[in-house]
Amino acid sequence: MNTLEELAQKIETSLNSIRPYLEADGGNVKVNEITPEHVVRLEFVGACGNCRMSTMTFKAGVEAAIRRDVPEIKGIEVINLTPMVN
């Protein structure tokens, strides 16, 4: 079984694969918490923190990468996700 520290390393490696795309738009993502139940809580920072496209960025990029690379994670939450506005 993976320790939370091992999970954190795997998540950071996964996030590093998509960070260049976030950074190109002036944003980034950071891990705030990994719960004992293997739920990761993220925070968008920089331009991603208030971007109206952050929901799409989360679903198509961040969530997809973590689910692909760290299947042990049971849930992914963003604490400051900006809702999409039509």
C-alpha positions in Angstrom: 0.0 0.0 0.0 1.2 3.5 -0.8 2.0 5.9 1.9 0.6 9.5 1.6 4.2 10.6 0.9 4.6 8.2 -2.0 1.2 9.3 -3.3 2.3 13.0 -3.0 5.4 12.2 -5.1 3.4 10.5 -7.8 0.9 13.3 -7.9 3.7 15.9 -8.2 5.3 13.9 -11.0 1.9 13.8 -12.8 1.3 17.5 -12.3 4.8 18.3 -13.6 3.7 16.8 -16.9 1.0 19.4 -17.4 2.5 22.4 -15.5 4.3 23.8 -18.6 0.8 24.3 -20.2 -0.5 26.0 -17.1 2.6 28.2 -16.6 2.4 29.3 -20.3 -0.9 31.0 -19.4 0.5 32.4 -16.1 -1.0 29.8 -13.8 -0.2 26.7 -11.9 -1.7 24.1 -9.5 -0.6 23.1 -6.0 -1.5 20.2 -3.8 -3.1 21.4 -0.6 -3.9 18.1 1.0 -4.1 14.3 0.5 -6.6 12.8 2.9 -6.2 9.3 4.4 -9.0 8.3 2.1 -6.8 9.1 -0.9 -8.7 12.3 -1.9 -6.4 15.0 -3.2 -7.3 18.6 -2.7 -5.8 21.0 -5.2 -5.6 24.8 -5.6 -5.2 26.7 -8.8 -2.8 29.6 -8.4 -1.9 32.6 -10.6 -4.0 33.2 -13.6 -5.6 29.7 -13.1 -7.1 30.8 -9.8 -9.7 33.1 -11.4 -9.9 31.9 -15.0 -13.4 31.1 -16.2 -11.9 28.2 -18.2 -10.4 26.6 -15.0 -13.2 23.9 -14.9 -12.2 22.7 -18.4 -8.5 22.9 -17.5 -9.2 20.8 -14.4 -11.3 18.1 -16.2 -9.3 17.8 -19.4 -5.8 18.3 -18.0 -5.3 18.1 -14.2 -7.9 15.5 -13.3 -7.1 13.3 -16.4 -3.4 13.3 -15.7 -3.8 12.4 -12.0 -6.3 9.6 -12.8 -4.0 8.2 -15.5 -0.8 8.4 -13.5 -2.0 7.8 -9.9 -5.0 5.3 -10.0 -4.8 4.9 -6.2 -6.4 8.4 -5.8 -10.2 8.0 -5.1 -11.2 11.6 -5.6 -9.9 15.0 -6.8 -11.2 18.3 -5.6 -10.2 21.9 -6.4 -10.8 24.2 -3.5 -11.0 27.4 -5.6 -12.5 26.2 -8.9 -14.0 29.1 -10.9 -17.4 28.1 -12.3 -17.7 28.3 -16.1 -19.8 31.3 -17.3 -21.7 31.0 -20.6 
